[in-house]
Amino acid sequence: MPRGSVRNDFATDVPTRVTDPLQLLKADRDNARNAGDPWADLCVVSSISPDGEPRSRVLVVRELNDQLALFFNASSPKSEEFTLLNRYPF
């Protein structure tokens, strides 16, 4: 797919101060869907491994509402990183 067919400039839609990250994520996904972006339902979550290395993975955004829930295997590296560091990416 040619790059220009799905790229739009949404800079005018971005608030100057984000007070609700979920609202921004919803708006961004809606804009991407309306533009026909085939990747509109994907996002990247990043964490830091116990040895200090950054790690990122692509997640499918299945549903957006007023709460955020992530589902992953308890024995996965993601679970270990978030639990050991007592940090969450939100």
PDB file as gemmi writes it, atoms N, CA and C in Angstrom:
CRYST1    1.000    1.000    1.000  90.00  90.00  90.00 P 1                      
ATOM      1  N   MET A   1       0.844  -1.162   0.000  1.00  0.00           N  
ATOM      2  CA  MET A   1       0.000   0.000   0.000  1.00  0.00           C  
ATOM      3  C   MET A   1       0.895   1.232   0.000  1.00  0.00           C  
ATOM      4  N   PRO A   2       0.665   2.161  -0.918  1.00  0.00           N  
ATOM      5  CA  PRO A   2       1.495   3.365  -0.949  1.00  0.00           C  
ATOM      6  C   PRO A   2       1.374   4.154   0.347  1.00  0.00           C  
ATOM      7  N   ARG A   3       2.480   4.683   0.773  1.00  0.00           N  
ATOM      8  CA  ARG A   3       2.534   5.372   2.053  1.00  0.00           C  
ATOM      9  C   ARG A   3       1.540   6.528   2.160  1.00  0.00           C  
ATOM     10  N   GLY A   4       1.410   7.294   1.115  1.00  0.00           N  
ATOM     11  CA  GLY A   4       0.537   8.458   1.142  1.00  0.00           C  
ATOM     12  C   GLY A   4      -0.935   8.132   1.282  1.00  0.00           C  
ATOM     13  N   SER A   5      -1.316   6.893   1.002  1.00  0.00           N  
ATOM     14  CA  SER A   5      -2.736   6.556   1.034  1.00  0.00           C  
ATOM     15  C   SER A   5      -3.284   6.405   2.452  1.00  0.00           C  
ATOM     16  N   VAL A   6      -2.444   6.196   3.444  1.00  0.00           N  
ATOM     17  CA  VAL A   6      -2.935   6.051   4.812  1.00  0.00           C  
ATOM     18  C   VAL A   6      -2.354   7.082   5.769  1.00  0.00           C  
ATOM     19  N   ARG A   7      -1.413   7.880   5.327  1.00  0.00           N  
ATOM     20  CA  ARG A   7      -0.780   8.868   6.201  1.00  0.00           C  
ATOM     21  C   ARG A   7      -1.575  10.160   6.185  1.00  0.00           C  
ATOM     22  N   ASN A   8      -1.893  10.639   7.346  1.00  0.00           N  
ATOM     23  CA  ASN A   8      -2.552  11.927   7.514  1.00  0.00           C  
ATOM     24  C   ASN A   8      -1.854  12.680   8.623  1.00  0.00           C  
ATOM     25  N   ASP A   9      -1.950  13.989   8.580  1.00  0.00           N  
ATOM     26  CA  ASP A   9      -1.382  14.804   9.642  1.00  0.00           C  
ATOM     27  C   ASP A   9      -2.482  15.116  10.649  1.00  0.00           C  
ATOM     28  N   PHE A  10      -2.374  14.520  11.832  1.00  0.00           N  
ATOM     29  CA  PHE A  10      -3.365  14.730  12.862  1.00  0.00           C  
ATOM     30  C   PHE A  10      -2.858  15.707  13.925  1.00  0.00           C  
ATOM     31  N   ALA A  11      -1.802  16.425  13.634  1.00  0.00           N  
ATOM     32  CA  ALA A  11      -1.177  17.292  14.631  1.00  0.00           C  
ATOM     33  C   ALA A  11      -2.164  18.301  15.215  1.00  0.00           C  
ATOM     34  N   THR A  12      -3.135  18.733  14.439  1.00  0.00           N  
ATOM     35  CA  THR A  12      -4.091  19.709  14.957  1.00  0.00           C  
ATOM     36  C   THR A  12      -5.058  19.080  15.940  1.00  0.00           C  
ATOM     37  N   ASP A  13      -5.154  17.742  15.952  1.00  0.00           N  
ATOM     38  CA  ASP A  13      -6.070  17.053  16.857  1.00  0.00           C  
ATOM     39  C   ASP A  13      -5.448  16.708  18.202  1.00  0.00           C  
ATOM     40  N   VAL A  14      -4.154  16.934  18.369  1.00  0.00           N  
ATOM     41  CA  VAL A  14      -3.464  16.554  19.598  1.00  0.00           C  
ATOM     42  C   VAL A  14      -3.606  17.677  20.617  1.00  0.00           C  
ATOM     43  N   PRO A  15      -4.135  17.364  21.799  1.00  0.00           N  
ATOM     44  CA  PRO A  15      -4.269  18.416  22.806  1.00  0.00           C  
ATOM     45  C   PRO A  15      -2.903  18.882  23.285  1.00  0.00           C  
ATOM     46  N   THR A  16      -2.825  20.115  23.739  1.00  0.00           N  
ATOM     47  CA  THR A  16      -1.550  20.639  24.217  1.00  0.00           C  
ATOM     48  C   THR A  16      -1.166  20.028  25.553  1.00  0.00           C  
ATOM     49  N   ARG A  17      -2.159  19.564  26.312  1.00  0.00           N  
ATOM     50  CA  ARG A  17      -1.884  18.933  27.600  1.00  0.00           C  
ATOM     51  C   ARG A  17      -2.746  17.680  27.731  1.00  0.00           C  
ATOM     52  N   VAL A  18      -2.099  16.562  27.862  1.00  0.00           N  
ATOM     53  CA  VAL A  18      -2.812  15.297  27.967  1.00  0.00           C  
ATOM     54  C   VAL A  18      -3.157  15.053  29.426  1.00  0.00           C  
ATOM     55  N   THR A  19      -4.441  14.990  29.716  1.00  0.00           N  
ATOM     56  CA  THR A  19      -4.862  14.718  31.085  1.00  0.00           C  
ATOM     57  C   THR A  19      -5.385  13.290  31.228  1.00  0.00           C  
ATOM     58  N   ASP A  20      -5.760  12.671  30.125  1.00  0.00           N  
ATOM     59  CA  ASP A  20      -6.269  11.304  30.148  1.00  0.00           C  
ATOM     60  C   ASP A  20      -5.650  10.515  28.998  1.00  0.00           C  
ATOM     61  N   PRO A  21      -4.610   9.739  29.268  1.00  0.00           N  
ATOM     62  CA  PRO A  21      -3.935   9.000  28.192  1.00  0.00           C  
ATOM     63  C   PRO A  21      -4.859   8.034  27.449  1.00  0.00           C  
ATOM     64  N   LEU A  22      -5.839   7.450  28.132  1.00  0.00           N  
ATOM     65  CA  LEU A  22      -6.765   6.546  27.449  1.00  0.00           C  
ATOM     66  C   LEU A  22      -7.621   7.290  26.439  1.00  0.00           C  
ATOM     67  N   GLN A  23      -8.042   8.501  26.765  1.00  0.00           N  
ATOM     68  CA  GLN A  23      -8.813   9.304  25.805  1.00  0.00           C  
ATOM     69  C   GLN A  23      -7.963   9.625  24.583  1.00  0.00           C  
ATOM     70  N   LEU A  24      -6.692   9.936  24.795  1.00  0.00           N  
ATOM     71  CA  LEU A  24      -5.799  10.218  23.679  1.00  0.00           C  
ATOM     72  C   LEU A  24      -5.602   8.971  22.819  1.00  0.00           C  
ATOM     73  N   LEU A  25      -5.439   7.813  23.458  1.00  0.00           N  
ATOM     74  CA  LEU A  25      -5.294   6.562  22.717  1.00  0.00           C  
ATOM     75  C   LEU A  25      -6.549   6.265  21.898  1.00  0.00           C  
ATOM     76  N   LYS A  26      -7.727   6.473  22.494  1.00  0.00           N  
ATOM     77  CA  LYS A  26      -8.985   6.262  21.776  1.00  0.00           C  
ATOM     78  C   LYS A  26      -9.077   7.179  20.557  1.00  0.00           C  
ATOM     79  N   ALA A  27      -8.783   8.450  20.759  1.00  0.00           N  
ATOM     80  CA  ALA A  27      -8.864   9.418  19.664  1.00  0.00           C  
ATOM     81  C   ALA A  27      -7.873   9.072  18.557  1.00  0.00           C  
ATOM     82  N   ASP A  28      -6.674   8.685  18.940  1.00  0.00           N  
ATOM     83  CA  ASP A  28      -5.650   8.330  17.969  1.00  0.00           C  
ATOM     84  C   ASP A  28      -6.080   7.103  17.168  1.00  0.00           C  
ATOM     85  N   ARG A  29      -6.626   6.098  17.847  1.00  0.00           N  
ATOM     86  CA  ARG A  29      -7.073   4.893  17.148  1.00  0.00           C  
ATOM     87  C   ARG A  29      -8.251   5.212  16.227  1.00  0.00           C  
ATOM     88  N   ASP A  30      -9.179   6.033  16.688  1.00  0.00           N  
ATOM     89  CA  ASP A  30     -10.309   6.423  15.829  1.00  0.00           C  
ATOM     90  C   ASP A  30      -9.819   7.136  14.575  1.00  0.00           C  
ATOM     91  N   ASN A  31      -8.866   8.057  14.743  1.00  0.00           N  
ATOM     92  CA  ASN A  31      -8.302   8.766  13.588  1.00  0.00           C  
ATOM     93  C   ASN A  31      -7.643   7.794  12.617  1.00  0.00           C  
ATOM     94  N   ALA A  32      -6.888   6.843  13.153  1.00  0.00           N  
ATOM     95  CA  ALA A  32      -6.203   5.863  12.304  1.00  0.00           C  
ATOM     96  C   ALA A  32      -7.206   4.969  11.576  1.00  0.00           C  
ATOM     97  N   ARG A  33      -8.234   4.533  12.287  1.00  0.00           N  
ATOM     98  CA  ARG A  33      -9.276   3.703  11.652  1.00  0.00           C  
ATOM     99  C   ARG A  33      -9.983   4.470  10.549  1.00  0.00           C  
ATOM    100  N   ASN A  34     -10.349   5.721  10.833  1.00  0.00           N  
ATOM    101  CA  ASN A  34     -11.031   6.551   9.831  1.00  0.00           C  
ATOM    102  C   ASN A  34     -10.169   6.796   8.603  1.00  0.00           C  
ATOM    103  N   ALA A  35      -8.861   6.800   8.791  1.00  0.00           N  
ATOM    104  CA  ALA A  35      -7.931   7.001   7.682  1.00  0.00           C  
ATOM    105  C   ALA A  35      -7.650   5.695   6.928  1.00  0.00           C  
ATOM    106  N   GLY A  36      -8.197   4.580   7.426  1.00  0.00           N  
ATOM    107  CA  GLY A  36      -7.980   3.296   6.767  1.00  0.00           C  
ATOM    108  C   GLY A  36      -6.646   2.657   7.096  1.00  0.00           C  
ATOM    109  N   ASP A  37      -6.037   3.058   8.195  1.00  0.00           N  
ATOM    110  CA  ASP A  37      -4.739   2.511   8.597  1.00  0.00           C  
ATOM    111  C   ASP A  37      -4.905   1.045   9.002  1.00  0.00           C  
ATOM    112  N   PRO A  38      -4.225   0.116   8.315  1.00  0.00           N  
ATOM    113  CA  PRO A  38      -4.360  -1.305   8.655  1.00  0.00           C  
ATOM    114  C   PRO A  38      -3.753  -1.668  10.012  1.00  0.00           C  
ATOM    115  N   TRP A  39      -2.970  -0.781  10.594  1.00  0.00           N  
ATOM    116  CA  TRP A  39      -2.306  -1.042  11.875  1.00  0.00           C  
ATOM    117  C   TRP A  39      -3.003  -0.311  13.027  1.00  0.00           C  
ATOM    118  N   ALA A  40      -4.197   0.189  12.814  1.00  0.00           N  
ATOM    119  CA  ALA A  40      -4.889   1.023  13.799  1.00  0.00           C  
ATOM    120  C   ALA A  40      -5.136   0.319  15.135  1.00  0.00           C  
ATOM    121  N   ASP A  41      -5.222  -1.003  15.144  1.00  0.00           N  
ATOM    122  CA  ASP A  41      -5.518  -1.729  16.378  1.00  0.00           C  
ATOM    123  C   ASP A  41      -4.272  -2.283  17.057  1.00  0.00           C  
ATOM    124  N   LEU A  42      -3.111  -1.756  16.707  1.00  0.00           N  
ATOM    125  CA  LEU A  42      -1.859  -2.202  17.322  1.00  0.00           C  
ATOM    126  C   LEU A  42      -1.241  -1.059  18.115  1.00  0.00           C  
ATOM    127  N   CYS A  43      -0.525  -1.412  19.171  1.00  0.00           N  
ATOM    128  CA  CYS A  43       0.246  -0.429  19.922  1.00  0.00           C  
ATOM    129  C   CYS A  43       1.516  -1.108  20.423  1.00  0.00           C  
ATOM    130  N   VAL A  44       2.441  -0.332  20.898  1.00  0.00           N  
ATOM    131  CA  VAL A  44       3.704  -0.853  21.408  1.00  0.00           C  
ATOM    132  C   VAL A  44       3.788  -0.550  22.896  1.00  0.00           C  
ATOM    133  N   VAL A  45       4.100  -1.577  23.676  1.00  0.00           N  
ATOM    134  CA  VAL A  45       4.335  -1.415  25.110  1.00  0.00           C  
ATOM    135  C   VAL A  45       5.811  -1.691  25.353  1.00  0.00           C  
ATOM    136  N   SER A  46       6.448  -0.812  26.070  1.00  0.00           N  
ATOM    137  CA  SER A  46       7.875  -0.974  26.350  1.00  0.00           C  
ATOM    138  C   SER A  46       8.099  -1.109  27.849  1.00  0.00           C  
ATOM    139  N   SER A  47       9.137  -1.843  28.179  1.00  0.00           N  
ATOM    140  CA  SER A  47       9.534  -2.019  29.575  1.00  0.00           C  
ATOM    141  C   SER A  47      11.048  -2.098  29.614  1.00  0.00           C  
ATOM    142  N   ILE A  48      11.568  -2.241  30.804  1.00  0.00           N  
ATOM    143  CA  ILE A  48      13.013  -2.379  30.973  1.00  0.00           C  
ATOM    144  C   ILE A  48      13.267  -3.710  31.654  1.00  0.00           C  
ATOM    145  N   SER A  49      14.169  -4.479  31.087  1.00  0.00           N  
ATOM    146  CA  SER A  49      14.494  -5.788  31.648  1.00  0.00           C  
ATOM    147  C   SER A  49      15.217  -5.620  32.979  1.00  0.00           C  
ATOM    148  N   PRO A  50      15.290  -6.682  33.782  1.00  0.00           N  
ATOM    149  CA  PRO A  50      16.011  -6.587  35.062  1.00  0.00           C  
ATOM    150  C   PRO A  50      17.470  -6.142  34.915  1.00  0.00           C  
ATOM    151  N   ASP A  51      18.068  -6.404  33.747  1.00  0.00           N  
ATOM    152  CA  ASP A  51      19.457  -5.968  33.537  1.00  0.00           C  
ATOM    153  C   ASP A  51      19.545  -4.581  32.904  1.00  0.00           C  
ATOM    154  N   GLY A  52      18.403  -3.875  32.830  1.00  0.00           N  
ATOM    155  CA  GLY A  52      18.412  -2.489  32.376  1.00  0.00           C  
ATOM    156  C   GLY A  52      18.252  -2.271  30.886  1.00  0.00           C  
ATOM    157  N   GLU A  53      17.989  -3.319  30.126  1.00  0.00           N  
ATOM    158  CA  GLU A  53      17.833  -3.183  28.679  1.00  0.00           C  
ATOM    159  C   GLU A  53      16.372  -2.898  28.326  1.00  0.00           C  
ATOM    160  N   PRO A  54      16.141  -1.966  27.389  1.00  0.00           N  
ATOM    161  CA  PRO A  54      14.756  -1.701  26.978  1.00  0.00           C  
ATOM    162  C   PRO A  54      14.208  -2.856  26.146  1.00  0.00           C  
ATOM    163  N   ARG A  55      12.939  -3.144  26.325  1.00  0.00           N  
ATOM    164  CA  ARG A  55      12.258  -4.182  25.549  1.00  0.00           C  
ATOM    165  C   ARG A  55      10.905  -3.628  25.124  1.00  0.00           C  
ATOM    166  N   SER A  56      10.556  -3.891  23.887  1.00  0.00           N  
ATOM    167  CA  SER A  56       9.260  -3.451  23.368  1.00  0.00           C  
ATOM    168  C   SER A  56       8.579  -4.614  22.685  1.00  0.00           C  
ATOM    169  N   ARG A  57       7.264  -4.585  22.736  1.00  0.00           N  
ATOM    170  CA  ARG A  57       6.500  -5.604  22.042  1.00  0.00           C  
ATOM    171  C   ARG A  57       5.213  -4.973  21.534  1.00  0.00           C  
ATOM    172  N   VAL A  58       4.713  -5.542  20.431  1.00  0.00           N  
ATOM    173  CA  VAL A  58       3.483  -5.054  19.826  1.00  0.00           C  
ATOM    174  C   VAL A  58       2.307  -5.789  20.451  1.00  0.00           C  
ATOM    175  N   LEU A  59       1.291  -5.035  20.821  1.00  0.00           N  
ATOM    176  CA  LEU A  59       0.071  -5.604  21.383  1.00  0.00           C  
ATOM    177  C   LEU A  59      -1.117  -5.234  20.504  1.00  0.00           C  
ATOM    178  N   VAL A  60      -2.106  -6.101  20.473  1.00  0.00           N  
ATOM    179  CA  VAL A  60      -3.352  -5.813  19.785  1.00  0.00           C  
ATOM    180  C   VAL A  60      -4.289  -5.133  20.781  1.00  0.00           C  
ATOM    181  N   VAL A  61      -4.827  -3.991  20.399  1.00  0.00           N  
ATOM    182  CA  VAL A  61      -5.786  -3.274  21.228  1.00  0.00           C  
ATOM    183  C   VAL A  61      -7.166  -3.811  20.863  1.00  0.00           C  
ATOM    184  N   ARG A  62      -7.715  -4.649  21.721  1.00  0.00           N  
ATOM    185  CA  ARG A  62      -9.002  -5.291  21.418  1.00  0.00           C  
ATOM    186  C   ARG A  62     -10.186  -4.402  21.773  1.00  0.00           C  
ATOM    187  N   GLU A  63     -10.093  -3.714  22.887  1.00  0.00           N  
ATOM    188  CA  GLU A  63     -11.209  -2.891  23.328  1.00  0.00           C  
ATOM    189  C   GLU A  63     -10.656  -1.733  24.149  1.00  0.00           C  
ATOM    190  N   LEU A  64     -11.257  -0.585  23.988  1.00  0.00           N  
ATOM    191  CA  LEU A  64     -10.888   0.581  24.788  1.00  0.00           C  
ATOM    192  C   LEU A  64     -12.121   1.098  25.496  1.00  0.00           C  
ATOM    193  N   ASN A  65     -12.014   1.238  26.810  1.00  0.00           N  
ATOM    194  CA  ASN A  65     -13.081   1.842  27.594  1.00  0.00           C  
ATOM    195  C   ASN A  65     -12.424   2.693  28.675  1.00  0.00           C  
ATOM    196  N   ASP A  66     -13.081   2.916  29.781  1.00  0.00           N  
ATOM    197  CA  ASP A  66     -12.531   3.792  30.818  1.00  0.00           C  
ATOM    198  C   ASP A  66     -11.484   3.130  31.695  1.00  0.00           C  
ATOM    199  N   GLN A  67     -11.231   1.856  31.497  1.00  0.00           N  
ATOM    200  CA  GLN A  67     -10.225   1.134  32.262  1.00  0.00           C  
ATOM    201  C   GLN A  67      -9.259   0.461  31.306  1.00  0.00           C  
ATOM    202  N   LEU A  68      -8.096   0.147  31.814  1.00  0.00           N  
ATOM    203  CA  LEU A  68      -7.088  -0.513  31.002  1.00  0.00           C  
ATOM    204  C   LEU A  68      -6.764  -1.858  31.620  1.00  0.00           C  
ATOM    205  N   ALA A  69      -6.793  -2.877  30.805  1.00  0.00           N  
ATOM    206  CA  ALA A  69      -6.428  -4.215  31.267  1.00  0.00           C  
ATOM    207  C   ALA A  69      -5.494  -4.838  30.243  1.00  0.00           C  
ATOM    208  N   LEU A  70      -4.429  -5.421  30.732  1.00  0.00           N  
ATOM    209  CA  LEU A  70      -3.503  -6.155  29.879  1.00  0.00           C  
ATOM    210  C   LEU A  70      -3.537  -7.609  30.284  1.00  0.00           C  
ATOM    211  N   PHE A  71      -3.498  -8.468  29.307  1.00  0.00           N  
ATOM    212  CA  PHE A  71      -3.492  -9.891  29.574  1.00  0.00           C  
ATOM    213  C   PHE A  71      -2.242 -10.483  28.956  1.00  0.00           C  
ATOM    214  N   PHE A  72      -1.461 -11.152  29.780  1.00  0.00           N  
ATOM    215  CA  PHE A  72      -0.294 -11.870  29.279  1.00  0.00           C  
ATOM    216  C   PHE A  72       0.023 -13.000  30.236  1.00  0.00           C  
ATOM    217  N   ASN A  73       0.781 -13.941  29.753  1.00  0.00           N  
ATOM    218  CA  ASN A  73       1.130 -15.128  30.533  1.00  0.00           C  
ATOM    219  C   ASN A  73       1.967 -14.725  31.746  1.00  0.00           C  
ATOM    220  N   ALA A  74       1.618 -15.263  32.908  1.00  0.00           N  
ATOM    221  CA  ALA A  74       2.318 -14.918  34.155  1.00  0.00           C  
ATOM    222  C   ALA A  74       3.793 -15.302  34.124  1.00  0.00           C  
ATOM    223  N   SER A  75       4.174 -16.247  33.285  1.00  0.00           N  
ATOM    224  CA  SER A  75       5.580 -16.645  33.213  1.00  0.00           C  
ATOM    225  C   SER A  75       6.320 -15.959  32.058  1.00  0.00           C  
ATOM    226  N   SER A  76       5.681 -15.002  31.405  1.00  0.00           N  
ATOM    227  CA  SER A  76       6.320 -14.313  30.285  1.00  0.00           C  
ATOM    228  C   SER A  76       7.333 -13.286  30.784  1.00  0.00           C  
ATOM    229  N   PRO A  77       8.274 -12.906  29.939  1.00  0.00           N  
ATOM    230  CA  PRO A  77       9.220 -11.848  30.326  1.00  0.00           C  
ATOM    231  C   PRO A  77       8.519 -10.544  30.701  1.00  0.00           C  
ATOM    232  N   LYS A  78       7.405 -10.227  30.038  1.00  0.00           N  
ATOM    233  CA  LYS A  78       6.657  -9.010  30.377  1.00  0.00           C  
ATOM    234  C   LYS A  78       6.228  -9.029  31.836  1.00  0.00           C  
ATOM    235  N   SER A  79       5.649 -10.136  32.243  1.00  0.00           N  
ATOM    236  CA  SER A  79       5.172 -10.255  33.622  1.00  0.00           C  
ATOM    237  C   SER A  79       6.326 -10.093  34.604  1.00  0.00           C  
ATOM    238  N   GLU A  80       7.423 -10.739  34.329  1.00  0.00           N  
ATOM    239  CA  GLU A  80       8.594 -10.654  35.214  1.00  0.00           C  
ATOM    240  C   GLU A  80       9.099  -9.215  35.309  1.00  0.00           C  
ATOM    241  N   GLU A  81       9.207  -8.533  34.164  1.00  0.00           N  
ATOM    242  CA  GLU A  81       9.721  -7.165  34.159  1.00  0.00           C  
ATOM    243  C   GLU A  81       8.817  -6.218  34.938  1.00  0.00           C  
ATOM    244  N   PHE A  82       7.518  -6.314  34.716  1.00  0.00           N  
ATOM    245  CA  PHE A  82       6.598  -5.412  35.402  1.00  0.00           C  
ATOM    246  C   PHE A  82       6.528  -5.711  36.895  1.00  0.00           C  
ATOM    247  N   THR A  83       6.593  -6.979  37.261  1.00  0.00           N  
ATOM    248  CA  THR A  83       6.495  -7.371  38.667  1.00  0.00           C  
ATOM    249  C   THR A  83       7.777  -7.062  39.435  1.00  0.00           C  
ATOM    250  N   LEU A  84       8.923  -7.450  38.891  1.00  0.00           N  
ATOM    251  CA  LEU A  84      10.195  -7.227  39.581  1.00  0.00           C  
ATOM    252  C   LEU A  84      10.504  -5.752  39.777  1.00  0.00           C  
ATOM    253  N   LEU A  85      10.204  -4.962  38.788  1.00  0.00           N  
ATOM    254  CA  LEU A  85      10.524  -3.543  38.875  1.00  0.00           C  
ATOM    255  C   LEU A  85       9.421  -2.743  39.549  1.00  0.00           C  
ATOM    256  N   ASN A  86       8.288  -3.414  39.822  1.00  0.00           N  
ATOM    257  CA  ASN A  86       7.138  -2.756  40.422  1.00  0.00           C  
ATOM    258  C   ASN A  86       6.775  -1.488  39.659  1.00  0.00           C  
ATOM    259  N   ARG A  87       6.851  -1.596  38.318  1.00  0.00           N  
ATOM    260  CA  ARG A  87       6.519  -0.476  37.446  1.00  0.00           C  
ATOM    261  C   ARG A  87       5.571  -0.967  36.375  1.00  0.00           C  
ATOM    262  N   TYR A  88       4.677  -0.104  36.014  1.00  0.00           N  
ATOM    263  CA  TYR A  88       3.738  -0.416  34.955  1.00  0.00           C  
ATOM    264  C   TYR A  88       3.793   0.714  33.941  1.00  0.00           C  
ATOM    265  N   PRO A  89       3.625   0.400  32.659  1.00  0.00           N  
ATOM    266  CA  PRO A  89       3.859   1.403  31.619  1.00  0.00           C  
ATOM    267  C   PRO A  89       2.730   2.402  31.433  1.00  0.00           C  
ATOM    268  N   PHE A  90       1.926   2.652  32.476  1.00  0.00           N  
ATOM    269  CA  PHE A  90       0.776   3.522  32.288  1.00  0.00           C  
ATOM    270  C   PHE A  90       0.724   4.568  33.367  1.00  0.00           C  
TER     271      PHE A  90                                                      
END                                                                             
